[in-house]
């Protein structure tokens, strides 16, 4: 089989002269441009309005949790980053006389964890949530120096209590049953407003 005579000997004129000049062309074009440096830790730029950041478990205006422990978010998560254990609300007071209700529904999320070592911040979990209990904030600083602190527990994810809200467990303050909550037909309650 005959070999290509142009490839046997020395490189062509194009390979010797033009290819190195073309390769440095990008360097020469950008060498005199102004350098753009973001001063990230000191100057934080605002994120886009629909940015998917850290998750938040929302509350009703009286402080009860919106999460009903249905585990749909965990099923929707493609990275298997969410773990939920549901439990039943109890309307009868405990021996101390305190209510045992955490959400207006029959159930609530007793255990709620998100593993940010696995989470890809895709937002499928918030699309699956039937009560809008789970939303995503604009917080993006999730780095840490150990793995244990990147598994967020329910206490880390719950929205803060606003003025007029009461820390659960407590009885329903906005209506007679969960339908009043979910339809938004509850009586005017705490001045805090909805956290969703």
DAZINOR-V211625 format. One record per backbone hydrogen bond with DSSP energy under -1.0 kcal/mol. CO is the residue of the C=O (numbers start at 1). NH is the residue of the N-H. E is the energy in kcal/mol with one decimal. If there is no record, write none. Layout:
BEGIN
co = (CO/CO)
nh = (NH/NH)
e = (E/E)
END
This chain:
BEGIN
co = (4/12/13/14/17/18/19/20/24/25/26/27/38/39/48/54/56/57/58/59/60/62/64/71/72/73/81/83/85/85/87/94/98/100/101/102/106/108/108/111/113/114/115/115/123/124/133/135/137/139/140/147/148/150/152/153/154/157/162/174/178/179/180)
nh = (7/16/17/19/21/22/23/24/28/29/30/31/40/43/51/137/135/159/66/195/63/166/60/75/76/77/115/113/110/111/108/97/94/90/170/65/89/87/110/85/83/152/118/119/127/128/58/56/53/54/142/150/151/116/114/157/158/57/165/187/182/183/185)
e = (-1.1/-1.9/-2.3/-2.0/-1.2/-2.7/-2.1/-1.7/-2.6/-2.4/-1.7/-1.1/-1.5/-3.7/-1.8/-3.6/-2.2/-2.8/-2.1/-1.1/-2.2/-1.7/-3.3/-1.7/-2.0/-1.1/-3.0/-2.6/-1.6/-1.8/-2.4/-2.7/-2.8/-1.1/-1.9/-2.9/-3.2/-2.3/-1.1/-2.4/-2.5/-2.4/-1.4/-2.0/-1.3/-1.5/-3.3/-2.5/-1.7/-2.3/-1.6/-1.3/-1.3/-2.8/-2.0/-1.4/-2.0/-2.6/-2.2/-2.0/-2.5/-2.3/-1.3)
END
